[in-house]
Amino acid sequence: MTSKVVVTGIGAVTPLGATVDATWEAILAGQSGVHTMDNDWSEKYGLAVDFAAQVDPQVVPDNLKRVQAKRLDPSSQFALISAREAMADAGLEETDPERTAVSWASGIGGVWTLLDAWDTLQEEGPRRVMPLTVPMLMPNGPAAAIGMEFKARAGVQTLVSACASSTESLGHAYDVLASGKADIIIAGGSEAAIHPITLAAFNSMQALSRRTDSPETASRPYDVDRDGFVMGEGAGTLILETEEHAKARGAKIYAEVASWGISNDAYHITGGEPEGKHALAAMQQALDAGGLTAADIKHVNAHATSTPVGDIPESLAISELLGDNVSDALVSATKSMTGHLLGGTGAVEAILTVKALQTRTAPPTINVDEVDPKVKGINIVRDTPADLPAGDIAAITNSFGFGGHNAVVAFRSV
């Protein structure tokens, strides 16, 4: 068993930018990536929601050759672009293929490919359906694309657990590295599911914000007037290595992955357990496994989606986890700016957590005009960034998904 797992590279494609630096700069500035969509979906299908947090459409043509992009679903396109940035950031021009793995995630997979193929079948017949439709739509398509690009032969795996997916992918990567089965893992998640059918479906279950008159302020975690989440898209990649391997090659190290925790509510397919008991169990497991105490946690990147019921149980769990130390931990809800990237959200928020530790800066939570009185005890960073203390500190990032999935990763500063 190896002693430690560390982060040596990061890459991101988000509604706020096509790189980590662009995204982080926008996050610290409190910018919203949510806008009214430039399409006719609302009128054509009678959708109640006409806004989302979309990736700049120029990102793909700027970063992928046309023939390659044509053979990849958007979820794979975003994944590959972010993985390239992360590998370059880690200084890994070459790796040992037999000791390099991929641990990826997607909550929904290639929904655009699947539904476009269905349209083609209906309108033009079976001969016009693309031969690569199945490889493009399958949930492991992004992982496969990354694995082939970087010759990762130690294992290429995909985790699917709704909005907890990419946090679980990081936890799985941690376990593989700690077991000694690989030296490097390209870990993360991606999603590209902003489509009329998903907007209609999420809206049907009353999960989406309908703040069409002010989309930039629609994602408002913890606010008393929050009315649902905002769909987002993108990808995040973290290069995880054993500490021995990273130090042997002289790599820069962003943070240590202290450990992770996982649990399940087994309560309701879409609603979390209302008291946050099992979310708390996952958080406590992450701390215990990493040898951390409540006093070590100075930052929390909360799942906080801006749904009326979802934000409260997590806040209760954080408060109970940290106890007397709860006021010392700065809580950021970055979905207020990025929207909710579903299966990609955990990886992007893990990157923001790592950046917070590296720069000693907790990102703001925007659009919080009045905190819901049911959200008690947590120290929410509002409007502008806040300083994190010097010295050895730790942070956690939370992700919860339909099906009752709870996943938490704990990071330690270096």
Disulfide bonds with the S-S distance in Angstrom:
none
